[in-house]
Amino acid sequence: MPEEPIISAEGISKCYTLNHLGGHAPYRRLSDTLLQAATAPLRWFGAGRHPQETGRVEEFWALNDVSFEIKRGEVVGIIGRNGAGKSTLLKILSRITEPTQGRITLNGRVASLLEVGTGFHPELTGRENIYLNGAILGMTKAEIRSKFDEIVDFAEVEKFLDTPVKRYSSGMYVRLAFAVAAHLEPEVLIVDEVLAVGDSQFQAKCLGKMENAASGGRTVLLVTHNMLITRRLCSKAMLLEAGRIRGFGDTAGIVSDYEERGLNQAQPHLAHLFHLRRWWVGGPEAAAESSHVYDEKQAAEFCFELHAPRPATRANLGLHLRDASNTLLVSLHIEPFQAPEGRVQVRLRLASLPLLPGVYRWQVGLVVQGDLVLQETLLPELHVTSESHGHPQPGWTPVMNLPYDCEVMELMELES
């Protein structure tokens, strides 16, 4: 028999009622209030209504007929624009609010990280708030006690543990709140935009904690606007648009569709025109191998192949390199160039690439005559396998403006 899904949603809809008054609530004198009370019975017959209380009631469907199944151990990214219904769906799954229509079936213990720090008391110490917040999130006292040292180490607040949290900086407060929530061990973990908390180093720790949860076989539902995190963490993605599911499946395909929709809305007259075909480490001669691994023994050389639907008389290309926590490390802006119609290859040679071993992503932006025609985060990722000479120290985050040389070449259409 097929395994029973851990989460099943059938026809979920959520309706909110919006009241539209005919103006701002008016200032009322005591005589007005007494007159309204005296005429209240008449309103049953449609008389005596205050003239500025007229308005209309509108139904707003935050979710509309949403159905899906999630298997045990899957990590699903829920993406979409603001107002698409993402947070409403998580609140229904967390049983914070009830659906107007439909049914949710959950076959496991659920924990939610929807608002980091909810339940913290400003007058209590960090130590006391760990126990209080842990209990609110569903942990037993024994569980909290067994994880107490891990929580404190993760939050990096040991020196201030017996200080009231009202004296914490915003960063300390958020770190402690996330540390408590991150040490839950439910079968289903529901997360809403909490991976954006803290500084870049702490974000990397949060990301690592989420990866551990995913690799440990727990089911994770994650809402984030960070497509880098979605691609890295999620085995599947769900695209919500105006309260409906527009796509649910392979992460790479769903995220690409979402990013393409965003570009279409921003530049509808230029949509589906410019696009990036591929990229690789090395020069044009390395195209057939298409390696995406960089080692310090190699020259820091990269090729990007674009498709231009028409000649670009003044093209401005920007290349950004970001690490796993989405910190911008390298920023390059190529001098304006003329690109012929068809396939165009941009060959980038850097004097050096001082990076620690790890996974990085190229982001490409192309502006032609003032219009944004291409904005894309590239896959596959760039893998740096060994420490480059002169790499920055851990925790070093400023943007590097590296010396570079760039060449733009037209490719023959006969090439594969």
RAKARA-V50340 format. One record per pair of residues at least 12 apart in sequence whose C-alpha atoms are under 7 Angstrom apart, sorted by the first residue. I is the first residue (numbers start at 0). J is the second residue. D is the distance in Angstrom with one decimal. If there is no record, write none. Layout:
# RAKARA-V50340
i;j;d
I;J;D
I;J;D
This chain:
# RAKARA-V50340
i;j;d
4;68;6.1
4;69;5.6
4;70;4.5
4;71;6.3
5;69;6.1
5;70;5.4
5;71;5.3
5;105;5.8
5;106;4.8
5;107;6.6
6;68;5.7
6;69;5.1
6;70;6.9
6;104;5.8
6;105;4.9
6;106;6.5
7;67;6.0
7;68;4.5
7;69;6.5
7;103;5.8
7;104;5.1
7;105;6.7
8;66;4.9
8;67;5.3
8;68;6.3
8;102;6.0
8;103;4.7
8;104;6.5
9;65;6.7
9;66;4.6
9;67;6.9
9;101;5.5
9;102;5.3
9;103;6.5
10;64;4.3
10;65;5.0
10;66;5.1
10;100;6.9
10;101;4.6
10;102;6.8
11;62;6.9
11;63;6.5
11;64;5.0
11;65;4.8
11;66;6.4
11;98;6.3
11;100;5.6
11;101;4.2
11;102;6.2
12;62;4.7
12;63;4.4
12;64;5.2
12;65;6.5
12;98;5.9
12;99;5.6
12;100;5.0
12;101;6.3
13;60;5.6
13;61;5.6
13;62;5.0
13;63;6.7
13;98;5.1
13;99;4.7
13;100;6.7
14;58;6.4
14;59;5.5
14;60;4.3
14;61;6.0
14;99;6.0
15;58;5.9
15;59;5.1
15;60;6.3
16;56;6.7
16;57;5.8
16;58;4.8
16;59;6.2
17;56;5.7
17;57;5.0
17;58;6.1
17;59;6.9
18;55;6.1
18;56;4.7
18;57;6.4
19;54;5.4
19;55;5.3
19;56;6.1
20;52;6.3
20;53;6.1
20;54;4.3
20;55;6.7
21;51;6.1
21;52;6.6
21;53;5.7
21;54;5.0
22;51;6.6
61;84;5.4
61;87;7.0
61;242;5.2
62;84;5.8
62;242;4.0
62;243;6.2
63;242;5.4
63;243;5.6
64;243;6.8
65;243;6.1
65;244;6.4
71;218;5.7
72;216;4.6
72;217;4.9
72;218;4.4
73;218;5.1
73;219;6.6
73;234;6.5
74;213;6.4
74;218;5.7
74;219;4.7
74;220;6.0
74;233;4.8
74;234;5.4
74;235;6.4
75;219;6.2
75;220;5.0
75;221;6.2
75;233;5.3
75;234;6.2
75;235;4.8
75;236;5.2
76;220;6.0
76;221;4.8
76;222;5.9
76;229;5.8
76;233;5.7
76;235;6.4
76;236;4.5
76;237;6.1
77;221;5.9
77;222;4.9
77;236;5.8
77;237;4.8
77;238;6.1
78;222;6.1
78;223;6.4
78;224;6.6
78;237;6.1
78;238;5.1
78;239;6.3
79;238;5.6
79;239;5.1
79;240;6.1
83;239;5.6
83;240;4.9
83;241;4.7
83;242;5.3
84;239;6.8
84;241;6.8
84;242;5.0
85;222;6.9
85;239;6.9
93;111;6.4
107;186;5.6
107;187;6.6
108;185;5.3
108;186;5.2
108;187;6.1
109;185;5.6
109;186;6.2
109;187;4.7
109;188;6.0
110;136;7.0
110;185;5.9
110;187;6.3
110;188;5.1
110;189;6.2
111;188;5.9
111;189;4.6
111;190;6.0
112;180;6.6
112;189;6.0
112;190;4.7
112;191;6.2
113;190;5.8
113;191;4.9
115;173;6.9
115;176;5.8
115;177;6.1
115;193;6.8
116;173;6.7
116;176;4.8
118;132;5.7
118;135;7.0
119;132;6.2
121;163;6.3
121;164;5.2
121;165;4.5
122;163;5.4
122;164;6.7
122;165;6.3
123;163;5.0
123;164;6.4
124;160;6.5
124;161;5.1
124;162;4.9
124;163;3.9
124;164;5.6
125;160;4.8
125;161;5.9
125;162;6.3
125;163;6.2
125;164;5.7
126;160;5.4
126;161;6.0
129;179;6.4
130;143;6.5
133;179;6.3
150;178;5.3
150;179;6.0
153;178;6.0
154;174;5.0
154;175;4.9
154;178;5.6
156;171;6.9
170;197;5.6
173;196;6.7
173;197;6.7
174;197;6.6
186;217;5.3
186;218;6.2
187;217;6.1
187;218;4.8
187;219;5.8
188;218;6.2
188;219;4.8
188;220;6.3
189;219;5.9
189;220;4.8
189;221;6.2
190;220;6.1
190;221;4.8
190;222;6.2
191;221;6.0
191;222;4.8
191;223;6.6
192;222;5.7
192;223;5.0
194;206;6.8
199;324;6.5
199;326;6.6
200;394;6.6
202;324;6.2
203;324;5.1
210;232;6.5
230;250;6.3
230;251;6.6
233;250;6.6
234;249;6.8
234;250;6.1
235;248;5.3
235;249;5.0
235;250;4.7
236;248;5.7
236;249;6.3
236;250;4.8
236;253;6.2
238;253;6.7
269;372;6.1
272;307;6.9
272;308;5.8
273;306;5.6
273;307;5.1
273;308;6.3
273;372;6.1
273;373;6.1
274;305;5.9
274;306;5.5
274;373;6.3
275;304;6.0
275;305;4.4
275;306;6.2
276;304;5.6
276;305;5.6
276;306;6.7
277;303;6.2
277;304;5.5
278;302;5.6
278;303;4.4
278;304;6.1
279;291;5.4
279;301;5.9
279;302;5.6
279;303;6.9
280;292;6.7
280;293;6.7
280;300;6.2
280;301;4.6
280;302;6.5
281;300;4.8
281;301;5.0
281;302;6.6
282;300;6.2
282;301;6.2
282;302;6.1
282;346;6.8
283;302;6.8
291;379;7.0
291;380;6.9
291;381;5.3
291;382;6.4
292;381;6.0
292;382;4.7
292;383;6.0
293;382;6.1
293;383;4.9
293;384;6.4
294;383;6.0
294;384;5.5
294;385;5.8
295;385;6.4
295;386;6.8
295;387;5.0
299;348;5.9
299;349;5.3
299;350;6.9
299;351;5.9
299;352;6.2
300;347;5.7
300;348;4.4
300;349;6.3
301;346;6.0
301;347;5.1
301;348;6.5
302;344;6.7
302;345;5.6
302;346;4.6
302;347;6.1
303;344;5.7
303;345;5.1
303;346;6.6
304;342;6.9
304;343;5.7
304;344;4.4
304;345;6.3
305;342;5.8
305;343;5.1
305;344;6.2
306;341;5.6
306;342;4.6
306;343;6.1
307;340;5.2
307;341;5.1
307;342;6.3
308;340;5.7
308;341;6.0
309;340;4.5
310;338;5.7
310;339;4.5
310;340;4.4
311;337;5.6
311;338;4.9
311;339;6.4
311;367;6.4
312;337;4.7
312;338;6.6
313;335;5.8
313;336;5.6
313;337;5.5
313;367;5.8
313;368;5.8
314;335;5.3
314;336;5.3
314;337;6.1
314;338;6.9
314;365;6.9
314;366;5.8
314;367;4.6
314;368;6.8
315;333;6.4
315;334;6.5
315;335;4.8
315;336;6.8
315;365;5.7
315;366;5.1
315;367;6.4
316;332;6.0
316;333;5.3
316;364;5.9
316;365;4.7
316;366;6.6
317;331;5.8
317;332;4.4
317;333;6.2
317;363;5.8
317;364;5.1
317;365;6.4
318;330;6.0
318;331;5.1
318;332;6.3
318;361;6.8
318;362;5.8
318;363;4.9
318;364;6.6
319;331;6.3
319;361;5.7
319;362;5.0
319;363;6.6
320;359;6.7
320;360;5.6
320;361;4.7
320;362;6.3
321;359;5.6
321;360;5.4
321;361;6.6
322;358;6.5
322;359;4.6
322;360;6.6
323;358;6.1
323;359;6.0
327;398;6.2
328;396;6.6
328;397;6.5
328;398;4.6
328;399;5.8
329;398;5.4
329;399;4.9
329;400;6.4
330;398;6.6
330;399;6.6
330;400;6.2
331;400;6.8
339;409;6.6
342;409;6.2
342;410;5.5
343;407;7.0
343;408;5.8
343;409;4.8
343;410;5.9
344;407;5.8
344;408;5.1
344;409;6.3
344;410;6.9
345;406;5.8
345;407;4.7
345;408;6.5
346;405;5.6
346;406;5.1
346;407;6.4
347;404;6.1
347;405;4.7
347;406;6.7
348;403;5.5
348;404;5.1
348;405;6.2
349;401;6.9
349;402;6.1
349;403;4.3
349;404;6.5
350;402;5.7
350;403;5.9
352;387;6.9
353;387;5.2
353;388;6.4
353;389;5.8
353;390;4.1
353;391;6.6
354;386;6.5
354;387;5.9
354;390;5.2
354;391;6.8
355;386;5.1
355;387;6.8
355;390;6.2
356;383;4.8
356;384;5.1
356;385;5.2
356;386;5.6
357;382;5.9
357;383;5.3
357;384;6.7
358;380;6.5
358;381;5.8
358;382;4.8
358;383;6.4
359;380;5.9
359;381;5.0
359;382;6.4
360;376;6.9
360;377;6.4
360;380;5.2
360;381;5.8
361;376;6.0
361;377;5.5
362;375;5.8
362;376;4.4
362;377;6.1
363;375;5.4
363;376;6.4
